[in-house]
Amino acid sequence: MNNDNIFEFQIDEEHAGDRIDSVLSLLLSEYSRSYIVKLIESGNVFLNEERIDSKKLKLKDNDNIRIVVPEPVSCEALPEEMELDIVYEDDDVVVVNKPKGLVVHPGAGNPNGTLVNGLLYHCKALSTINGVERPGIVHRIDKDTSGLLLVAKNDNTHQKLSVQFEEHSINRIYTGVCYYNLKEDFTVDAPLGRDPKNRLKMAVIPDGRRAVTHIKTIEQLNGYTLFNAKLETGRTHQIRVHMAYKHHPLLGDMVYGPAKQKFKVEGQMLHAGTLGFVHPSTAEYLEFTVEPPKEFTQVIERLRND
């Protein structure tokens, strides 16, 4: 089995006393809660080297957990009627505003109901470069991150857009809320890779892939900060990991932030608000901006008035 499908981590005191299914649903955020329970009940989860089958087990400090996620069976994504917020569309590309909580493409634990299923219904055809499970997907944003996603309708467009991503010429600016007051703007240039101590997470590691994030403060919010993050590179969980590395984890981030959060929000406060690229057919530079969703702005107002 591919090692990427085996995840190991050690429980810290913040998770001690919590049920194992609750902890795993936080750390394996790309999988549905029902799939996590299925993994436990089918004997794919080990607690201190012993196979378990109860989702109700309470964890202790320093417990070791190993999760074996079976190789997904390839399954063609099928069209599903879905309400989509299309920001721009032509014969080559679609720019869609993804809501928070929506998974981008099908995978283990999320066989349908994803953005890709809705796009297939809307567009009828998408690029095939990433296979039948991820048609059209040139890049991803996390399930609990809202905002703009660029989708390719054909393979030629996909290839040209991929070059722009590889050259880091795509303009991507996110808005987020982090813990504590940011005293100044800064740039994080720190390589990212799979955390060797916890394969459920990404981390800053010496032999990781280069990752650069530019942070600009917008507003201080009574012990939190509203900020913009401009991506120079686009690694998995890049902003979330870089901000935690700088001791300013995102509010609501249960993977890279504190487990016990005083100010309760559902999922990390992160919104992909600006996306700019050179159109692969016309060579025209296009840029789009969407405001954060209502629930995002409501949290900001609560922090201002706290």
NUTOR-301435 format. One record per atom (N, C-alpha, C): x, y, z. Coordinates in steps of 0.1 Angstrom, whole numbers, plus 2048, in hexadecimal, padded with zeros to 3 digits. Each point is the difference from the previous one (the first is absolute). Example, Ala and Ser with C-alpha at 12.3 -4.5 7.8 and 13.67 -1.06 7.14 Angstrom:
BEGIN
8847C784E7F780C80080980C8007FC80B7F980980B8007F880B808
***
This chain:
BEGIN
8087F48007F880C80080980C8007FB80B7F980780C80080080680E80C80580480180680D7F880C8037FC8077F57F880C8017F27FC8057FC7F38007F37FC8058017FA80E80C8028078017FC80E80480C8087F780480980280C8088027FD80E80A8068068037FD80F80280E8077FB80080C80280C8087FF7FD80F8048098088007FE80F7F680A8067F87FC8097F680980680780980A7FD80D80080580980A7F580380A80480780A7F780280B7F38087FC8018087F57F48077FC7F57F77FB8047F47FA7F67F77FB7FD7F580A8077FF80C7FD7F68097F28018067F97F58017F28008047F68017F58058037F47F68007F57FE7F37FA7F57FE7F97FD7F37F98097FF7F48037F47FD8097FD7F57FA8047F27F37FE7FF7FA8047F380080F7FE7FE80880B80080E80080E8067FC80A7FA80680E8047FD8047FD7F17FC7F47FC8047FC7F27F88097F67F48038037F88087F680680E7FF80780580A80780D7FF80D7FF7F88077F680380E7FE7FA7FF7FB7F27F67F87FD7FE7FB7F27F48087FA80280D7FF7F58097FC7FB7FE7F28087F97F87FC7FE7F27F77F47FE7FE7F980B7F77F48007F48038087F47FA7FC7F48028078007F980E7F88058097FF7FA80D7FB7F17FF7F77FD7F77FB7F37FF80C7F67FB8088067F780C7F77FB80A7FE80C8028098088097FE80C7FA7F58097F38018027FA7F58088017F37FA7FF7FF7F28017F47F980E7FA80180B80980080D7FC8018027F980E7FB80680A8017FB80E7F97F28017F48007FC7F87F48018057F47F78078037F68067F67F780E7FC80480580580B80D7FC80580C8067FA7FE80C7FA80B8077FA80780A8097FC80080D80680A8098067F880C80C8048038077F980B80480A80B7FD7FD80C80380880C80A7F980880C80680180B7FA8078037F27FB8007FF7F38037F37F97F57F68017F58038067F57F68017F48057F77FB7F77F87F58037F77F48038087F980A7FC7F38048087F58007F67F37FF8067F58017F77F480880780480880A7F680880680380F7FE7F68077FB80280F7FD7FF80880D7FC7FA80B7FD80780D80C80080980B7FA7FD80B7FF80980680E80380380380D80580C8048108007FF80680A7FB80E8007FE80780680D80D7FB80180880580B80C8077FB80680880880D8077FC80A7F67FD8078027F580B7F87FA7FB7F37FA7F37FE7FE7FB7F57F98068017F18037F47FB8057FF7F27F57FB7F77FD8067F57F57FC7F78067FE7F27FC7F57FA8047FD7F27F37FD7F87FF8077F57F47FE7F78057FB7F37F97F67FB8037FB7F37F48037F78038087F67F58047F78027F87F37F77F77FD8017F87F48028087F38077FA7F78018067F27F28027FB7FD80D7FB7F28027FB7FE7F97F37F47FA7FE7FD7FA7F47FC80B7F68078007F47FD80A7F67F18007FC7FA80B8017F28017FD7FE80D7F87FA7FF7F47FE80C7F87F680980780480D8007F780A8067F48027F67F48018067F48017F87FA80D8027F98057F57F980E8027F57FF80A7FF80B8087F680280A7FB80E7FF7F38027FF7FA80E80080380680E80680D7FF80480680C80180F7FD7FC80880A80180F7FE80E8048018068077F680D80480080180F7FE80A80680780280F7FE80B8027F67FC8017F380A8017F580380F7FF80D80380180580E7FF8038047F28067F67F98048027F28007F37F87FC8007F48007F47F88018037F18087F97F98018007F18027F27FB8057FF7F48017F27FA80C7F980680980780780C7F98058017FF80F7FB80980780180080F7F38048078007FC80D7F580480980780580D7FB80B80580480580D7F47FF8098017F880A7F57FD80980380480E7F680680780280480E7FB7F48098097F98057FD7F48087FB80380E7F57FB8057FC80380E8087F880A80180580C8067F980B7F97F38028077F58037FA7F38037FE7F77F48038057F47FE7F87F480D7FA7FC8017F37FE80C7F97FC8028027F180C8027FB8028037F27FE7F47F78057F58037FF7F47F77FD7F38077FA7F67FA7FD7F480780D7F98057FF7F880A80B7F88067FA7F780B8097FA8077FC7F780B7F780780A7F47FB8037F88078097F780B7FA8038047F47F880A7F97FE7FC7F17F87F67FE7FF7FB7F27F88097F77F88088067F78097F87FD80D8087F88087FA7FC80D80780C80A8008097FF7F780C8098007FE80A7F680980A80080080B7F68017FA7F28097F67FE8027FA7F37F37FA7FB7F87FA8087F37FA7FC7F780B7FB80080B8077F880B7FB8058077F380D8017FF8068067F47FD7F77F48017F38017FD7F77F57F28017FB7F78038097F28027FC7FE80D7F980880A8057FF80E7FA8078017F380C7FA7FF8088027F47FF7F57F67FC7F48047FF7F57F780D7F97FE80B8087FD80D7FA7FE80B80980780A7F980580B80680780D7F97FB80B80680380D7FA7FC8027F28078077F87FA8027F280480D7FD80680980A80180E7FD8048017FA80E7F88048098017FB80E7F77F48027FB7FA7F57F97F38017F18028037F97F58017F18008007FB80580E80880080A7FC80580D80180F80280A8067F980380E8018008087F37F67FE7F87FF8077F380080F8028098077F880080F80080780680B8047F980A80680680C80F8027FE80480D7FF80E8047FF80680380D7F880580A80580280D7F57FE80A8037FF80D7F67FD80A80080B80B7F480180780080780C7F97F780A80480180D7FB7F780A7F18018017FA7F58067F27FF8017FA80C80880680380B7FB80B80980580E7FC8078017F580480D7FA7F68047F57FB80C8017F78047F58088087F67FA8037F48068087F68027FB7F28098077F98017FE7F18097F47FD7FA7F87F68077F57FB8008017F080B7FD7FA8028017F27FF7F17FA7F77FE7F67FD7F37FB8028007F18067F67FA8037FF7F27F57F77F97FB8057F57F67F87F88067F67F680D8027FD8067F77F680F7FE8048067F67FA80E7FC80380A80B7FC7FE8067F580A80A7FC80080C80A7F48048047FF80B80A8067FB80D7FE7F48048057FB80D80F8008008067FC7F580F7FF7FF80680E8017FA80A7F980580E8007FE80680E7F57FD8077FE80680D80A7F980A8027F37FE80A7F980980E8078008048047F480D8077FE80080D8087F58078007FF80D8088017FD80F7FA7F58048017FC80E80E7FC8048077F97F780D7FB80280A80C8017FD80A7F880980C7FF7FC80A80B7F67FD8087FB80980B7FC80E7FA7FA8007F57FB80D7FA7F18028027F97F68067F28028037FF80980D7F880A7FF7FE80980C7F57FB8098047FC80C7F67FB80980280780E7F580780480180780D7F47FB8088037FC80C7F67FB80A7FE80A80B7F58008067FD80780C7FE7F680C80680380B7FE7F780B80080880E7FD7F880A80080580E8097F780880A8068078097F880880080480E8067F880880180380F80A80B8027FE80980980980A80580280B7F680580B80580280C7F880D7FF7F87FF8027F380C8007F780580E80180D80180480680D8028068067F38027F87F68068057F47FD7F67F58018057F37FF7F77F580D7F87FF7FF7F47FA80B7F77FF7FF7F67F580B7FA7FD8007F57F68057F38067F97F57FE8057F38058067F87F480D7FD8018067F87F58057F48087F87F58008037F48087FB7F47F98087F67FD7FC7F47F97F67F88077F77FA7F87F57F88068007F27FB7FD7F68087FF7F27FD7F77F980A7FE7F37FE7F97F980A8077FF80D7F880380B80680080D8057F280480D7FE8038057F38037FA7FA80D7FC8098097FA7FB80C7F17FE8007FA8057F67F17FF7FF7FD8017F17FE7F57FA7FE8007F17F28057FC7F880480A7F38067FC80380F7FD80B80580480380E7FE80B8037F780080D7FB80C8057F980880880A80D8037FE80880780980C8067F980680A80680D8067FC80B7F68038067FA7F580B7F680280B8047F680D7FD80480B8047F88007FC7F27FC7F37FE8007FB7F27F38017F97F78098047F38027FA8018087F37F58027FA7FF8087F37FF80F8048078087F980180F8037F28058007FD80880A7F380680280180F8057FA8097F980180E8047F28078017FE80680B7F380780280380E8057F980A7FA80280E8047F480480880280580C7F58048097FF80F8027F48057FF7FD80E8017F580280A80280880B7F680280A7F580A7FA7F47FC8037F48097FC7FB80780C7FD7F880B7FA80680C8027F880C80380680C8017F880C7F28008077FD7F48057F27FD8058007FB80E8048088097FF7FC80F8077F280280D8007FD8077F38028017F77F47FA8037F58007F97F480480A7F58047FB7F48038097F57FA7FC7F37FA8097F97FB7FE7F280C8037F78037F77F780C8027F87FD7FB7F18098047F78017FB7F380C7F77FE7FF7F57F980C7F87FD8017FE7F180B8047FB8027FE7F180A7F57FE7FB7F67F88087F47FE80A8027F580D7FD80380A8007F58017F27FB7FE7F68097FF7F27FC7F37FB8057FC7F47FD7F37FA8048017F28058057FE80C8017F38067F47FD8087FE7F38037F57FB80880080780E7F58068037FE80780D80A80B8038068067F580B8098027FD80B80A7F68087FE7FD80B8097FE7FB80E7F87F68027FD7FA80D80D7FC8078097F97F980C7FC80780A80B8028018097F780980C8017FC80980C7F38028017FB80880B8027FA80E7FE7F38008027F880D80F8018038097FE7F680E80180280580D8057F980B7FD80380D8057F880380D7FA7F68067F980180C7F38097FF7FB8007F47F38077FE7F67F77F97FC7F48067F87F77F87F28067FD7FA7FB7F67F38057FC7F57FD80A7F780A8027F57FE8087F77F47FA7FC7F78087F87F57FB8077F47FB80E8017FF8077F57FA8037F680B7F97F58008017F680A80C7F67FD8068017F580C7F87FD80D80780480180C7FC80D8078037FF80B80B7F48028057FD80980B7FE7F980D7FD80780B7FD7FA80C7F37F88008007F48077F47F88007F580680780380780B7F580680880080F7FC7F68047F880080D7FB7F580880880480C8057F78088087F58057F78038057F47F78067F77FC7F57F67F47FB8007FC7F47F87FC8047F28067FA7F67FC8027F28017F27FA7F97FE7F58007F37F980B8007F580B7FA80280A8007F580980C80080B8007FA80A80B8007FA80C7F980480C8057FB80C7FB80A8047F47FC7FB7F48098037F57F78007F380380B7F87F88027F48098047F47FF7F87F58078037F47F980B7F880380C8037F980B7FB8048067F280D7FF7FC8048057F48087F67F87FC7FF7F38077F67F78038077F280C8007FC8048077F38097F67F87FD8007F38087F77F78008057F28097FC7F88008037F27F87F57F87F68057F97F77F77F98077F87F67FF7F38008097F77F87FD8027F17F48057FC7FE8017F280180F7FB7FC80980880180E7FB80C8088058087FA80A80C8068067FC80D8077F38028037FC80C8088017FC80F80480A8088017FE80E7F28028067FB7F78077F38018068017FF8107F98088078017FF80E7F28028067FD7F880A7F27FF80680280180F7F680780680080180F7F27FE8057FF7F880B7F37FE80680180380F7F680680680080280E7FE7F380880580080C7FE7F58097F17FD8027FC7F48037F27FD8027FB80680D7F38008017F980780B8057FC80E8027F28018047FB80D80E8058048088027F680E8058027FF80F8067F98087F97FE80E8057F980180D7F77F78037FA80080D8097FD80B80A7F77FE80A7FD80A80980D8028038067F680980C8017F880B8087F38027FE7F980A8087FF7FC80E7FF7F38037FF7FB80E80E80380780B7FE7F980D80380580280E8037FB8097F780180E8017F980580D7F57FA8037F780480B8027F880C80A7F78008027F780C80680980C
***
